Amino acid sequence: MKAAPLFDDVLDGPKGGKAYWLSARDGVRIRVAYWGGGDKGTVLLYPGRTEYIEKYGRVARDLLALGYSVLTIDWRGQGLADRLSGDEMLGHVERFQDFQLDVEAMNGAANTLNCPGPRFLIAHSMGGCIGLRALHNGLDVKAAVFSGPMWGLSIAPTVRPIAWSLSWFMSRVGQGENYAPGTRGETYVKVAPFLDNSLTSDSDMFTYMQKQASAHPKLTLSGPSLTWLHEALVETNALRQETPPNFPAIAFLGGNERIVDPEPIYEVMARWKGGHLEIVDGAEHEIMMEKPQTRAKFFATADELFTKHS
C-alpha cells in the first residue's frame, strides 16, 4: 500500500487518520482511510454513491469516541479512486459485481493494517447494497447496521419499465455512458438549496457537505450512467429476492426517505432473522448526517448491537 492524500482541511474528523492507495484484483485503483486506536474492534464503513472518505470524518470521530477503529473507502468510480468514464463527473461502473473486488481489496487492507477485531459493518445507501451482497458472500463481520440501504431505487411505477428497457438497450448499443434521464452533470449539494433537500434536515450538516464540495471538487460526483442504472436495477432486484442472512443486523430508514425505495427495505427486514428495522420520523436519507439527536440514537444503537455480538 502507498500513502494517499487525506484532506484534513474539510475532514472535521479525528486526528491521526491515514489514507492509502490500493489496487483491486482487476487493476482499478481505490483509496481507503484508517483511524486506529479503538479497543472495541473495527468498523468497516461503506459509503454511498457519489460519496468519499472525507464526508465521513464526523462519523469516524463519533465511532472513535465510542471505542472503535474505523476503516472506510472510496469505491471505484468516485472520490479519489479511479474514475471509470471519460466524463469524470459521471457515476459509472461496468458491473455492480465489480464493487466486490473493492470489498476484497479493503478486507486485505484491514489485515495488512492489523485492524483490531472483532469487525463490524456500517453501510449507507449504495454501500448498503454492496454490503448486503458482501454478507451473502461471507463477509467476516459480527454484526451490521444499515443506513437508508439501496435495496431498491426510487423510481415511479409508471417509469420503472422504461428505466429497465432503456438502460438495458443503451448499454447494449454502446451508449451506456450517457447520463440516466432526469440526472445532471453537477454535484447535488452545489446546486440544491437546503430547503426541501433530500439528504438531511440538519442545516449544519448540509453546509458541511457544501463546503467540502466547494473546497475539493475532485472528490465529487454527479448523476449515474445508464449502465450504472441497469446494473443497480439488476442487483437490487436480485438482493430483494434472496433470503436475508441469519445474522444480527439493524436497518435505519428516514421517515421522509426519497432517494432509495423504502418498500424493499421493509420487505427484506421483515424476512431477516435477527434483523430489526428502525424508522426515524422526519429524517431524510442520510441518517448519520441528520440532526444531533438522530445521529446520537444511530450510534448508540450500533454500539449496543456491536457490543452484544462482540
N, C-alpha and C positions, 0 to 999 in steps of 0.2 A: 504494500500500500504506500502511496505517496501523499504528502500533505496537500490539502486543497484549501482554498480560501473560505473563511467564515466571516461574514460581515457583522462584526461586533457593534458597529455604529447604529444598526437598526434591530439588533437581535433582542435586546431587552431581556436577556436570559441569564442563567448562572455563568459565572466566570470559569475559565479553565476548560471550556469545550474545545475540541479539536475536530477538524474535518479532514477527510481522506478521499482520494480518488480510488475507485475500484473498477475492474473490468469484469463485466458479466461474461458468461461462457461463450456468447456469440460475438464478443469483442466490443459491445457497447459500453461506453464509459459512464459510470454513475458516481454520485457523491454521497457519502454518509458523514454523520457527525456524532460524536460521543461525548457525553458528560458522565464521568465516573465519580465514585465516592459514596454512592448509595449502598447501604449494607443489607437492604431487604430484597435485593435482586435487581434485575434489569428489565425495563420496559422497552419493547420493540415498538416504535411509534411509526405507524403507516399513514402518511398524509394523503389528502385527496387530490383530485385533478386540479391542475393549474398551480398547485402549492409547491412550497420549497422549505428547506430546513429552517431558515431564519424566521419564518412565520410562526414557528412553534417554539420560539425562545421562551416565551412566558409559560408555556405548557411544560417545557423542560425544567424551568425554575420551580414550578409548583410540584412536579414529581420528585425532584431532588430534595425539596423541603420535606416531603413525606418519607424520604429514605431510599428512593430508587435511583439507580443509574439509568441513563436514557441513551438509546441508540436510534437514530432516525435517518431518513434517506431522501434524496432527490430521485424520484423514479425516472426512467428513461423518457426522453421527450420533454422534460420540464426542469425547472430550476437551473442549476449549472451542469446537469447531466447532458449527454449528447442529445441534441435535437434531431429528430428523425425525418424532417422535411426541409425543403429549400426555403420555405416560409417559417422562420424560427418562432413566430408567434402562434403558429398553428398547432393545436394539440393533436398529435398524430402518433399512432402506433400501428404496425402491420398486423399483429396478432395479440389479443389480450393475454394469451398464454405466455407471451414473452416477459410479462411482468414477473412471472415465477422465476425467471432467470435472475432478475434483480433480487428477489427474495433469497434465492440460493447464495448470491454474492454477499448479501447483507448478513446472512447466517454465518458465512465464512469469516466475515469481518468481526462478528461478535466473538467467535472463537479465537481469532488472532489477537484481538484486543483484551482477551480474558475477561469479558463482561461477566460479572458475577451472576450466578444462579440463585434462585430459580428465575426463569424468564417468563414474561407476561406480554400480552399483545394489547395495544390500544390502536384502533384503526378508524379513520374518519372517511366517510363518503366513498370515493373510488378506492381508497385504501381498505375500506370495509369489504369491497368486492374482492380485491386481491387477497385480503386476509382470510376471508371465508374459504376461498379456493386453497390457500396455503394450509388451512386447518384440515381440509379434506385430504390434502397431500401429506399430512402428518407433521405439520409444523410443531417443533418441540417447545411448547409453552404450557404453562399450568392453567391459565385462565385468560379470557379475552373480554374486552369492553369495546363496544362499537358505538360510534357517534354518527347518526344520520347515515347509516351504511347504504351504499349504492347497490341495492339488490334489485332495483328496477329504476327505469328512467321516467321522469315526469313528462309524459307526452299525452296529449289529449287522445281519447279513444278513437275519435274520427280520423286523427292524423297518424296514428300508430301504424296501420297497414302501409301507408305511403312511406313512412320512415324506414320500415323494413325493406320494401321493394326498391326504393330509390337508393338507399345506402348500399344494398347488395349490387344493384345494376351498375352504379357509378364506380364501385370498387372493381368490378369485373372488367370494365372497359377502360381502366387506367385513369379514371378521374376521381379516385378516392381521396386525393389530397386537396380537394376543394372543401371549403367550409360547409358544415352542415347548415341547412336552411334555418334562418332565424338567429344565427350566431354572427359574430363580427370579429374583426381583427384587432380589437382593443381589449385591454385588461378591464375586467368588470369594475373593480374598485376605483379606477381612474376616471370612469365615465358615469357611474351610477351615483346618485345622491344618497345620503344616509337615510332620508325619509323613504320608508317602504322598500329598503333594500332587502334582499332575500338571504343575507348571510347572518346578520346579528342585529339584535335590538339594543346593543350597547354602543353608544357613540364613541367612547374612548377606544374600544377595540377596532371599530371601523376606521377611525383616524390612524390608529397603529398600522393597519393594513395599507392605507393610502400612503403614509409616509414611507413605508418600505418599498412600495411600487414606484414611487417617485424617485427615491434615492438610488435604487438599483433596478432599473427597468429590465436588465438582462435576466433577472430572476423570474419575470412574469410570463404569463401565457394568456392566450385569448381563447376563441372558440375551438371546438373539436372538428376534426375532419370527418368526412363521410365514412371513411374506413374505420375510424375510431368508433363512430356511432354504430355501425353494423356489428363490429366486434363486441361492443358493450351490450348491444341487444342480445346477441347470441349467448354471451357469458352470463348475463343476469338471468336470462330465461332458463339456462341450464342449472344455475345455482338454485333457482326458485323451485325446481322440480326434484332436486336431490334431498335425501333425508339429512337433516342437520346432524352434525357430530354430537355424540353423547359426551358433553364437555361443558364445564362451567362457563357461562357467558351472560353478559348483560348488554342490551342494546338501548341506547338513548335516542329518542326521537322528539324533535321540536314540535309543539302543537301547531305551529304555523309553517311547517315544512313545505317548501315549494320547489326545491331543486331535485330531490330524488322522489320516487314514487313511494308513499308510505304503505300502500297495500301489501307489497311483498314482504315488508318488514313485519307487519302484523302476522302474515301467513307463516313466515319462516320461524319467528319466535314462538308462535302458538304450537309448533311441532317440535321445538327444540327442548329435548330432555336436559334439565339442568340449566335452562335458559330463562331469562326474565326480561320483559320489556318495560322501560321507564318512559312515560310521556311527560314532557316538560311544557306545561301550559305557557303560551305566549312566546316561546322560544322559536328562533329561526333555525337555519341549517347547522350552524357551527356552534354546537353545544359547548365546546371547550373554549370558545371565544365569545361567550354570551355574558350576561350581567354577572357581577361577582357572586351572588347567591347561587346562581345556576352552576357556575364553574366550581364553587366550593362543594356543592352536592355531588357533582360528577366525580371529582377527585376523591372525596370521602367514600363514595360508593365503590369506586375502583379499588381503593386501598383496602376496604373491608373484604371485598371479593378476593383480592390477591393474597391478603394475609390468611384468609380461611383456607386457601388452596396452596400455600407455600410448601 
